[in-house]
Structures are given as structure tokens and as C-alpha cells.
């Protein structure tokens, strides 16, 4: 059986990553922090589980913030071009979320849910077939 691989990186090519295995979640997050960080109504993520699920080549810069749950999360981006690449969580160190637009094949992203739908902005619409959670996914 072959392993599923997702490859991608930043806009300038200084950072590359490879995520292996199937994502455990593919989602849009409408929490206020994701809105502000992205400059849009939400951020989108493919979430991978496992210590070595995502391997990165190149240097990432990170900054941390407490999410709506109160748990710290670290956003990693390319320090050269500023492209957001991935997100990690102090409370769940084996979870890594990557931004689907950073994939070499972004069309592989197939969201199934919306987190923090209670924070949705009226102009940010999603496919009505997606499951909408008022808050974050259960731990």
C-alpha cells in the first residue's frame, strides 16, 4: 500500500515541506484570530497527526498566540517572502496544520467542516454542505 504524500512550500521556494498520510481534518476556521491573521473571513487548514507527519526543509520563522480555546498555537511562515506555511499547537504537539494554498496541488484540499462558525462574518460564505461547528473541533 502506498503512502499518501502532500508537498508544498512558500512562494519564494526557500521553504519546502512534505506531509505524509491522510489528513485527519480539512477545515476552514472562522475564529477572530484566523480572520485577522489571514486578512479574510477565515483560514483554511489540512491537519496531520503524528510526530513525523510533516517534514520541513528550510528555515521557518514563528510567532505564538493564545487561540480562542486559550491554548497556545504557533504560526510558522517563511522569513523571506512571508508566506504562511504551517501551524502547531502546544497542547497537541503531534498535530500540524498546513495551509492548503501552500500545497503544490492546492486542489487536493477538500474541506468537510467549518470551525468557530459562531464567529462567521456575514460576507464570508462557505459551501452549505459543510458541517459547521459553533466552536472548535472536539479535542
ZITA-V405372 format. One record per residue. N is the residue number from 1. RES is the residue in one letter. SS is DSSP state (h for helix, s for strand, l for the rest). PSI is psi in whole degrees, -180 to 180 (none if undefined). Layout:
n:N res:RES ss:SS psi:PSI
n:N res:RES ss:SS psi:PSI
This chain:
n:1 res:X ss:l psi:132
n:2 res:X ss:l psi:152
n:3 res:X ss:l psi:136
n:4 res:X ss:l psi:134
n:5 res:X ss:s psi:136
n:6 res:X ss:s psi:123
n:7 res:X ss:s psi:151
n:8 res:X ss:s psi:-168
n:9 res:X ss:s psi:-167
n:10 res:X ss:l psi:174
n:11 res:X ss:l psi:-34
n:12 res:X ss:l psi:-10
n:13 res:X ss:l psi:0
n:14 res:X ss:l psi:-24
n:15 res:X ss:l psi:132
n:16 res:X ss:s psi:151
n:17 res:X ss:s psi:161
n:18 res:X ss:s psi:123
n:19 res:X ss:s psi:132
n:20 res:X ss:s psi:149
n:21 res:X ss:l psi:172
n:22 res:X ss:l psi:142
n:23 res:X ss:l psi:144
n:24 res:X ss:l psi:-17
n:25 res:X ss:s psi:150
n:26 res:X ss:s psi:116
n:27 res:X ss:s psi:166
n:28 res:X ss:s psi:141
n:29 res:X ss:s psi:126
n:30 res:X ss:l psi:21
n:31 res:X ss:l psi:157
n:32 res:X ss:h psi:-37
n:33 res:X ss:h psi:-45
n:34 res:X ss:h psi:-35
n:35 res:X ss:h psi:-51
n:36 res:X ss:h psi:-43
n:37 res:X ss:h psi:-38
n:38 res:X ss:h psi:-21
n:39 res:X ss:l psi:14
n:40 res:X ss:l psi:-162
n:41 res:X ss:l psi:-8
n:42 res:X ss:l psi:171
n:43 res:X ss:s psi:155
n:44 res:X ss:s psi:146
n:45 res:X ss:s psi:145
n:46 res:X ss:s psi:128
n:47 res:X ss:s psi:128
n:48 res:X ss:s psi:144
n:49 res:X ss:s psi:142
n:50 res:X ss:l psi:144
n:51 res:X ss:l psi:-42
n:52 res:X ss:l psi:25
n:53 res:X ss:l psi:-32
n:54 res:X ss:s psi:122
n:55 res:X ss:s psi:135
n:56 res:X ss:s psi:136
n:57 res:X ss:s psi:130
n:58 res:X ss:l psi:169
n:59 res:X ss:l psi:131
n:60 res:X ss:s psi:147
n:61 res:X ss:s psi:144
n:62 res:X ss:s psi:157
n:63 res:X ss:s psi:145
n:64 res:X ss:s psi:152
n:65 res:X ss:s psi:153
n:66 res:X ss:s psi:130
n:67 res:X ss:l psi:-179
n:68 res:X ss:l psi:-28
n:69 res:X ss:l psi:-14
n:70 res:X ss:l psi:-11
n:71 res:X ss:l psi:145
n:72 res:X ss:s psi:137
n:73 res:X ss:s psi:149
n:74 res:X ss:s psi:124
n:75 res:X ss:s psi:129
n:76 res:X ss:s psi:136
n:77 res:X ss:s psi:163
n:78 res:X ss:s psi:126
n:79 res:X ss:l psi:-13
n:80 res:X ss:l psi:-53
n:81 res:X ss:l psi:-11
n:82 res:X ss:l psi:3
n:83 res:X ss:l psi:126
n:84 res:X ss:s psi:132
n:85 res:X ss:s psi:-51
n:86 res:X ss:s psi:172
n:87 res:X ss:s psi:134
n:88 res:X ss:s psi:164
n:89 res:X ss:s psi:127
n:90 res:X ss:l psi:-42
n:91 res:X ss:l psi:-16
n:92 res:X ss:s psi:74
n:93 res:X ss:s psi:-14
n:94 res:X ss:s psi:6
n:95 res:X ss:s psi:132
n:96 res:X ss:s psi:131
n:97 res:X ss:s psi:132
n:98 res:X ss:s psi:152
n:99 res:X ss:l psi:123
n:100 res:X ss:h psi:-27
n:101 res:X ss:h psi:-15
n:102 res:X ss:h psi:-6
n:103 res:X ss:s psi:148
n:104 res:X ss:l psi:-31
n:105 res:X ss:l psi:77
n:106 res:X ss:h psi:-16
n:107 res:X ss:h psi:-8
n:108 res:X ss:h psi:-14
n:109 res:X ss:l psi:123
n:110 res:X ss:l psi:85
n:111 res:X ss:l psi:146
n:112 res:X ss:l psi:-14
n:113 res:X ss:s psi:165
n:114 res:X ss:s psi:122
n:115 res:X ss:s psi:150
n:116 res:X ss:l psi:41
n:117 res:X ss:h psi:-22
n:118 res:X ss:h psi:-16
n:119 res:X ss:h psi:8
n:120 res:X ss:l psi:139
n:121 res:X ss:l psi:142
n:122 res:X ss:l psi:-25
n:123 res:X ss:l psi:-1
n:124 res:X ss:l psi:97
n:125 res:X ss:l psi:145
n:126 res:X ss:l psi:169
n:127 res:X ss:l psi:124
n:128 res:X ss:l psi:-13
n:129 res:X ss:l psi:-13
n:130 res:X ss:l psi:144
n:131 res:X ss:s psi:131
n:132 res:X ss:s psi:122
n:133 res:X ss:l psi:135
n:134 res:X ss:l psi:-37
n:135 res:X ss:l psi:-154
n:136 res:X ss:l psi:168
n:137 res:X ss:l psi:152
n:138 res:X ss:l psi:147
n:139 res:X ss:l psi:none
